[in-house]
Amino acid sequence: MSLFFVSRWVNPPPTISLADASVLPAGFVAGAASAAVKAAGRLDVGVLHCLAPEVVSAARFCDSGAPAAPVLLCQTECDLSRIRAVVANSGNANAATGEAGIAQARVMQNGAAKALGLEPSEVAVASTGVIGVQLPGERIAQSLVGLAPTLDPAKAGDFAAAIRTTDAIEKHVSLKVALPSGTVALSAQAKGAGMISPHFATLLCFVETDAKLSPALADRLLAAAVKRSFDLVSVDGQLSTNDTVLLLGSGASAVEVADGSDDEAAFAAALDALLLQLALLMVKDGEGALRIARVEVRGQDTNDTETAARSIANSPLVKAALFGGDPNWGRIAQAIGGALRGRPPVAFDIAIEGVPVCAGGAALDVDLARLERAVSRDEVEYSVALGGTGAVSHVYFSDLSYDYVKINAEYTT
């Protein structure tokens, strides 16, 4: 389990065990090719196909006011409860490309549908990469002609490689989940390292299972898992145009997960742990990140706790202190004040790795050496209390490193 579940903030249930990450659940095949969207010869087009006759799916997308063409196409032209295949590319986001971008996404979708013998409405499209550049849809569609016959259950790793951009950490895994009614498989392939903010992140994530789910249950399970994982991470506070998460169920195991059953509870726990660890790997990847942190804010008003948690997580000053291993909790105090500006003064408490540093808005005497050791760890925990009870919010975030600036300063060149 340690090869995947590496964060102390994830508690995988004892019902799950690691399987070969390159092998998909029963009923699925995948593969990848190069269409020279990125450098020639690099994998940049991936296909995932569910061969089962009764596929079930669920989807979640970004809530950006400038959604990319593939997001718009999926939302308007796909049957999101019956997606049979995914075609995804990296190297080009097909965002801010207007009607021409929609047309190219449709070329990509139609090309996959023809190559796989499906209806276009059964094929979801996803793209990631540079914004504002027209997608070479015809070139991608042509690559699918030769790719389709080579799809294989053991090519999940190729598919995962094809959707990565600036990712330095691989983000794909396969699990076995022991449910009361039988064992099922659960796999995922994801990407994401920058332009990541709460209320989704710059990510693509595709989840497959051979469990038998109803469309309503699949949708509810995915919605809950996304809310507890990808919705809670931040690298730079920047909202993406392309976020896409899909869950596909083949039902090939014949193990039915009934609504409200013990099977549902066990499957949901596995899915939650899977997506949270993937989300934390994205934060850890954070385009040059050295450390990641979790901030928990408690109070009596959810809007206040959520606003304060996001303000702390997205503060360049807090993030720079995290990178430097600097226990400068004054950065946290200023972020709280900025979040709750215009309000009566707040008598807040702050603790770092369980060490109280501020109570009632006033500094405490602390063992500085102990604090410096605490913030030099790979994972750092910040706790804030605004007074009162009943509301708690938390965000996982990365530091702000030299490499983050360098990577994003040179992204298109």
Secondary structure as a PSIPRED ss2 file (coil, helix, strand):
# PSIPRED VFORMAT (PSIPRED V4.0)

   1 M C   1.000  0.000  0.000
   2 S C   1.000  0.000  0.000
   3 L C   1.000  0.000  0.000
   4 F C   1.000  0.000  0.000
   5 F C   1.000  0.000  0.000
   6 V C   1.000  0.000  0.000
   7 S C   1.000  0.000  0.000
   8 R C   1.000  0.000  0.000
   9 W C   1.000  0.000  0.000
  10 V C   1.000  0.000  0.000
  11 N C   1.000  0.000  0.000
  12 P C   1.000  0.000  0.000
  13 P C   1.000  0.000  0.000
  14 P C   1.000  0.000  0.000
  15 T C   1.000  0.000  0.000
  16 I E   0.000  0.000  1.000
  17 S E   0.000  0.000  1.000
  18 L E   0.000  0.000  1.000
  19 A E   0.000  0.000  1.000
  20 D C   1.000  0.000  0.000
  21 A C   1.000  0.000  0.000
  22 S C   1.000  0.000  0.000
  23 V C   1.000  0.000  0.000
  24 L C   1.000  0.000  0.000
  25 P C   1.000  0.000  0.000
  26 A C   1.000  0.000  0.000
  27 G C   1.000  0.000  0.000
  28 F E   0.000  0.000  1.000
  29 V E   0.000  0.000  1.000
  30 A E   0.000  0.000  1.000
  31 G E   0.000  0.000  1.000
  32 A E   0.000  0.000  1.000
  33 A E   0.000  0.000  1.000
  34 S C   1.000  0.000  0.000
  35 A C   1.000  0.000  0.000
  36 A C   1.000  0.000  0.000
  37 V C   1.000  0.000  0.000
  38 K C   1.000  0.000  0.000
  39 A C   1.000  0.000  0.000
  40 A C   1.000  0.000  0.000
  41 G C   1.000  0.000  0.000
  42 R C   1.000  0.000  0.000
  43 L C   1.000  0.000  0.000
  44 D C   1.000  0.000  0.000
  45 V E   0.000  0.000  1.000
  46 G E   0.000  0.000  1.000
  47 V E   0.000  0.000  1.000
  48 L E   0.000  0.000  1.000
  49 H E   0.000  0.000  1.000
  50 C E   0.000  0.000  1.000
  51 L C   1.000  0.000  0.000
  52 A C   1.000  0.000  0.000
  53 P C   1.000  0.000  0.000
  54 E C   1.000  0.000  0.000
  55 V C   1.000  0.000  0.000
  56 V E   0.000  0.000  1.000
  57 S E   0.000  0.000  1.000
  58 A E   0.000  0.000  1.000
  59 A E   0.000  0.000  1.000
  60 R E   0.000  0.000  1.000
  61 F E   0.000  0.000  1.000
  62 C C   1.000  0.000  0.000
  63 D C   1.000  0.000  0.000
  64 S C   1.000  0.000  0.000
  65 G C   1.000  0.000  0.000
  66 A C   1.000  0.000  0.000
  67 P C   1.000  0.000  0.000
  68 A C   1.000  0.000  0.000
  69 A H   0.000  1.000  0.000
  70 P H   0.000  1.000  0.000
  71 V H   0.000  1.000  0.000
  72 L H   0.000  1.000  0.000
  73 L H   0.000  1.000  0.000
  74 C H   0.000  1.000  0.000
  75 Q H   0.000  1.000  0.000
  76 T H   0.000  1.000  0.000
  77 E H   0.000  1.000  0.000
  78 C C   1.000  0.000  0.000
  79 D C   1.000  0.000  0.000
  80 L C   1.000  0.000  0.000
  81 S C   1.000  0.000  0.000
  82 R C   1.000  0.000  0.000
  83 I C   1.000  0.000  0.000
  84 R C   1.000  0.000  0.000
  85 A E   0.000  0.000  1.000
  86 V E   0.000  0.000  1.000
  87 V E   0.000  0.000  1.000
  88 A E   0.000  0.000  1.000
  89 N E   0.000  0.000  1.000
  90 S E   0.000  0.000  1.000
  91 G E   0.000  0.000  1.000
  92 N E   0.000  0.000  1.000
  93 A C   1.000  0.000  0.000
  94 N C   1.000  0.000  0.000
  95 A C   1.000  0.000  0.000
  96 A C   1.000  0.000  0.000
  97 T C   1.000  0.000  0.000
  98 G H   0.000  1.000  0.000
  99 E H   0.000  1.000  0.000
 100 A H   0.000  1.000  0.000
 101 G H   0.000  1.000  0.000
 102 I H   0.000  1.000  0.000
 103 A H   0.000  1.000  0.000
 104 Q H   0.000  1.000  0.000
 105 A H   0.000  1.000  0.000
 106 R H   0.000  1.000  0.000
 107 V H   0.000  1.000  0.000
 108 M H   0.000  1.000  0.000
 109 Q H   0.000  1.000  0.000
 110 N H   0.000  1.000  0.000
 111 G H   0.000  1.000  0.000
 112 A H   0.000  1.000  0.000
 113 A H   0.000  1.000  0.000
 114 K H   0.000  1.000  0.000
 115 A H   0.000  1.000  0.000
 116 L H   0.000  1.000  0.000
 117 G C   1.000  0.000  0.000
 118 L C   1.000  0.000  0.000
 119 E C   1.000  0.000  0.000
 120 P H   0.000  1.000  0.000
 121 S H   0.000  1.000  0.000
 122 E H   0.000  1.000  0.000
 123 V E   0.000  0.000  1.000
 124 A E   0.000  0.000  1.000
 125 V E   0.000  0.000  1.000
 126 A E   0.000  0.000  1.000
 127 S E   0.000  0.000  1.000
 128 T E   0.000  0.000  1.000
 129 G E   0.000  0.000  1.000
 130 V E   0.000  0.000  1.000
 131 I C   1.000  0.000  0.000
 132 G C   1.000  0.000  0.000
 133 V C   1.000  0.000  0.000
 134 Q C   1.000  0.000  0.000
 135 L C   1.000  0.000  0.000
 136 P C   1.000  0.000  0.000
 137 G H   0.000  1.000  0.000
 138 E H   0.000  1.000  0.000
 139 R H   0.000  1.000  0.000
 140 I H   0.000  1.000  0.000
 141 A H   0.000  1.000  0.000
 142 Q H   0.000  1.000  0.000
 143 S H   0.000  1.000  0.000
 144 L H   0.000  1.000  0.000
 145 V H   0.000  1.000  0.000
 146 G H   0.000  1.000  0.000
 147 L H   0.000  1.000  0.000
 148 A H   0.000  1.000  0.000
 149 P H   0.000  1.000  0.000
 150 T H   0.000  1.000  0.000
 151 L C   1.000  0.000  0.000
 152 D E   0.000  0.000  1.000
 153 P C   1.000  0.000  0.000
 154 A C   1.000  0.000  0.000
 155 K C   1.000  0.000  0.000
 156 A H   0.000  1.000  0.000
 157 G H   0.000  1.000  0.000
 158 D H   0.000  1.000  0.000
 159 F H   0.000  1.000  0.000
 160 A H   0.000  1.000  0.000
 161 A H   0.000  1.000  0.000
 162 A H   0.000  1.000  0.000
 163 I C   1.000  0.000  0.000
 164 R C   1.000  0.000  0.000
 165 T C   1.000  0.000  0.000
 166 T C   1.000  0.000  0.000
 167 D C   1.000  0.000  0.000
 168 A C   1.000  0.000  0.000
 169 I C   1.000  0.000  0.000
 170 E C   1.000  0.000  0.000
 171 K C   1.000  0.000  0.000
 172 H E   0.000  0.000  1.000
 173 V E   0.000  0.000  1.000
 174 S E   0.000  0.000  1.000
 175 L E   0.000  0.000  1.000
 176 K E   0.000  0.000  1.000
 177 V E   0.000  0.000  1.000
 178 A E   0.000  0.000  1.000
 179 L E   0.000  0.000  1.000
 180 P C   1.000  0.000  0.000
 181 S C   1.000  0.000  0.000
 182 G E   0.000  0.000  1.000
 183 T E   0.000  0.000  1.000
 184 V E   0.000  0.000  1.000
 185 A E   0.000  0.000  1.000
 186 L E   0.000  0.000  1.000
 187 S E   0.000  0.000  1.000
 188 A E   0.000  0.000  1.000
 189 Q E   0.000  0.000  1.000
 190 A E   0.000  0.000  1.000
 191 K E   0.000  0.000  1.000
 192 G C   1.000  0.000  0.000
 193 A C   1.000  0.000  0.000
 194 G C   1.000  0.000  0.000
 195 M C   1.000  0.000  0.000
 196 I E   0.000  0.000  1.000
 197 S C   1.000  0.000  0.000
 198 P C   1.000  0.000  0.000
 199 H C   1.000  0.000  0.000
 200 F C   1.000  0.000  0.000
 201 A E   0.000  0.000  1.000
 202 T C   1.000  0.000  0.000
 203 L C   1.000  0.000  0.000
 204 L E   0.000  0.000  1.000
 205 C E   0.000  0.000  1.000
 206 F E   0.000  0.000  1.000
 207 V E   0.000  0.000  1.000
 208 E E   0.000  0.000  1.000
 209 T E   0.000  0.000  1.000
 210 D C   1.000  0.000  0.000
 211 A C   1.000  0.000  0.000
 212 K E   0.000  0.000  1.000
 213 L C   1.000  0.000  0.000
 214 S C   1.000  0.000  0.000
 215 P H   0.000  1.000  0.000
 216 A H   0.000  1.000  0.000
 217 L H   0.000  1.000  0.000
 218 A H   0.000  1.000  0.000
 219 D H   0.000  1.000  0.000
 220 R H   0.000  1.000  0.000
 221 L H   0.000  1.000  0.000
 222 L H   0.000  1.000  0.000
 223 A H   0.000  1.000  0.000
 224 A H   0.000  1.000  0.000
 225 A H   0.000  1.000  0.000
 226 V H   0.000  1.000  0.000
 227 K H   0.000  1.000  0.000
 228 R C   1.000  0.000  0.000
 229 S C   1.000  0.000  0.000
 230 F H   0.000  1.000  0.000
 231 D H   0.000  1.000  0.000
 232 L H   0.000  1.000  0.000
 233 V E   0.000  0.000  1.000
 234 S E   0.000  0.000  1.000
 235 V C   1.000  0.000  0.000
 236 D C   1.000  0.000  0.000
 237 G C   1.000  0.000  0.000
 238 Q C   1.000  0.000  0.000
 239 L C   1.000  0.000  0.000
 240 S C   1.000  0.000  0.000
 241 T C   1.000  0.000  0.000
 242 N C   1.000  0.000  0.000
 243 D C   1.000  0.000  0.000
 244 T E   0.000  0.000  1.000
 245 V E   0.000  0.000  1.000
 246 L E   0.000  0.000  1.000
 247 L E   0.000  0.000  1.000
 248 L E   0.000  0.000  1.000
 249 G E   0.000  0.000  1.000
 250 S C   1.000  0.000  0.000
 251 G C   1.000  0.000  0.000
 252 A C   1.000  0.000  0.000
 253 S C   1.000  0.000  0.000
 254 A C   1.000  0.000  0.000
 255 V C   1.000  0.000  0.000
 256 E E   0.000  0.000  1.000
 257 V C   1.000  0.000  0.000
 258 A C   1.000  0.000  0.000
 259 D C   1.000  0.000  0.000
 260 G C   1.000  0.000  0.000
 261 S C   1.000  0.000  0.000
 262 D H   0.000  1.000  0.000
 263 D H   0.000  1.000  0.000
 264 E H   0.000  1.000  0.000
 265 A H   0.000  1.000  0.000
 266 A H   0.000  1.000  0.000
 267 F H   0.000  1.000  0.000
 268 A H   0.000  1.000  0.000
 269 A H   0.000  1.000  0.000
 270 A H   0.000  1.000  0.000
 271 L H   0.000  1.000  0.000
 272 D H   0.000  1.000  0.000
 273 A H   0.000  1.000  0.000
 274 L H   0.000  1.000  0.000
 275 L H   0.000  1.000  0.000
 276 L H   0.000  1.000  0.000
 277 Q H   0.000  1.000  0.000
 278 L H   0.000  1.000  0.000
 279 A H   0.000  1.000  0.000
 280 L H   0.000  1.000  0.000
 281 L H   0.000  1.000  0.000
 282 M H   0.000  1.000  0.000
 283 V H   0.000  1.000  0.000
 284 K H   0.000  1.000  0.000
 285 D H   0.000  1.000  0.000
 286 G C   1.000  0.000  0.000
 287 E C   1.000  0.000  0.000
 288 G C   1.000  0.000  0.000
 289 A C   1.000  0.000  0.000
 290 L C   1.000  0.000  0.000
 291 R C   1.000  0.000  0.000
 292 I E   0.000  0.000  1.000
 293 A E   0.000  0.000  1.000
 294 R E   0.000  0.000  1.000
 295 V E   0.000  0.000  1.000
 296 E E   0.000  0.000  1.000
 297 V E   0.000  0.000  1.000
 298 R E   0.000  0.000  1.000
 299 G E   0.000  0.000  1.000
 300 Q C   1.000  0.000  0.000
 301 D C   1.000  0.000  0.000
 302 T H   0.000  1.000  0.000
 303 N H   0.000  1.000  0.000
 304 D H   0.000  1.000  0.000
 305 T H   0.000  1.000  0.000
 306 E H   0.000  1.000  0.000
 307 T H   0.000  1.000  0.000
 308 A H   0.000  1.000  0.000
 309 A H   0.000  1.000  0.000
 310 R H   0.000  1.000  0.000
 311 S H   0.000  1.000  0.000
 312 I H   0.000  1.000  0.000
 313 A H   0.000  1.000  0.000
 314 N H   0.000  1.000  0.000
 315 S C   1.000  0.000  0.000
 316 P H   0.000  1.000  0.000
 317 L H   0.000  1.000  0.000
 318 V H   0.000  1.000  0.000
 319 K H   0.000  1.000  0.000
 320 A H   0.000  1.000  0.000
 321 A H   0.000  1.000  0.000
 322 L H   0.000  1.000  0.000
 323 F H   0.000  1.000  0.000
 324 G H   0.000  1.000  0.000
 325 G C   1.000  0.000  0.000
 326 D C   1.000  0.000  0.000
 327 P C   1.000  0.000  0.000
 328 N C   1.000  0.000  0.000
 329 W C   1.000  0.000  0.000
 330 G H   0.000  1.000  0.000
 331 R H   0.000  1.000  0.000
 332 I H   0.000  1.000  0.000
 333 A H   0.000  1.000  0.000
 334 Q H   0.000  1.000  0.000
 335 A H   0.000  1.000  0.000
 336 I H   0.000  1.000  0.000
 337 G H   0.000  1.000  0.000
 338 G H   0.000  1.000  0.000
 339 A H   0.000  1.000  0.000
 340 L C   1.000  0.000  0.000
 341 R C   1.000  0.000  0.000
 342 G C   1.000  0.000  0.000
 343 R C   1.000  0.000  0.000
 344 P C   1.000  0.000  0.000
 345 P C   1.000  0.000  0.000
 346 V C   1.000  0.000  0.000
 347 A C   1.000  0.000  0.000
 348 F C   1.000  0.000  0.000
 349 D E   0.000  0.000  1.000
 350 I E   0.000  0.000  1.000
 351 A E   0.000  0.000  1.000
 352 I E   0.000  0.000  1.000
 353 E C   1.000  0.000  0.000
 354 G C   1.000  0.000  0.000
 355 V E   0.000  0.000  1.000
 356 P E   0.000  0.000  1.000
 357 V E   0.000  0.000  1.000
 358 C E   0.000  0.000  1.000
 359 A E   0.000  0.000  1.000
 360 G C   1.000  0.000  0.000
 361 G C   1.000  0.000  0.000
 362 A E   0.000  0.000  1.000
 363 A E   0.000  0.000  1.000
 364 L C   1.000  0.000  0.000
 365 D C   1.000  0.000  0.000
 366 V C   1.000  0.000  0.000
 367 D C   1.000  0.000  0.000
 368 L H   0.000  1.000  0.000
 369 A H   0.000  1.000  0.000
 370 R H   0.000  1.000  0.000
 371 L H   0.000  1.000  0.000
 372 E H   0.000  1.000  0.000
 373 R H   0.000  1.000  0.000
 374 A H   0.000  1.000  0.000
 375 V C   1.000  0.000  0.000
 376 S C   1.000  0.000  0.000
 377 R C   1.000  0.000  0.000
 378 D C   1.000  0.000  0.000
 379 E E   0.000  0.000  1.000
 380 V E   0.000  0.000  1.000
 381 E E   0.000  0.000  1.000
 382 Y E   0.000  0.000  1.000
 383 S E   0.000  0.000  1.000
 384 V E   0.000  0.000  1.000
 385 A E   0.000  0.000  1.000
 386 L C   1.000  0.000  0.000
 387 G C   1.000  0.000  0.000
 388 G C   1.000  0.000  0.000
 389 T C   1.000  0.000  0.000
 390 G C   1.000  0.000  0.000
 391 A E   0.000  0.000  1.000
 392 V E   0.000  0.000  1.000
 393 S E   0.000  0.000  1.000
 394 H E   0.000  0.000  1.000
 395 V E   0.000  0.000  1.000
 396 Y E   0.000  0.000  1.000
 397 F E   0.000  0.000  1.000
 398 S E   0.000  0.000  1.000
 399 D C   1.000  0.000  0.000
 400 L C   1.000  0.000  0.000
 401 S C   1.000  0.000  0.000
 402 Y H   0.000  1.000  0.000
 403 D H   0.000  1.000  0.000
 404 Y H   0.000  1.000  0.000
 405 V H   0.000  1.000  0.000
 406 K H   0.000  1.000  0.000
 407 I H   0.000  1.000  0.000
 408 N H   0.000  1.000  0.000
 409 A H   0.000  1.000  0.000
 410 E C   1.000  0.000  0.000
 411 Y C   1.000  0.000  0.000
 412 T C   1.000  0.000  0.000
 413 T C   1.000  0.000  0.000
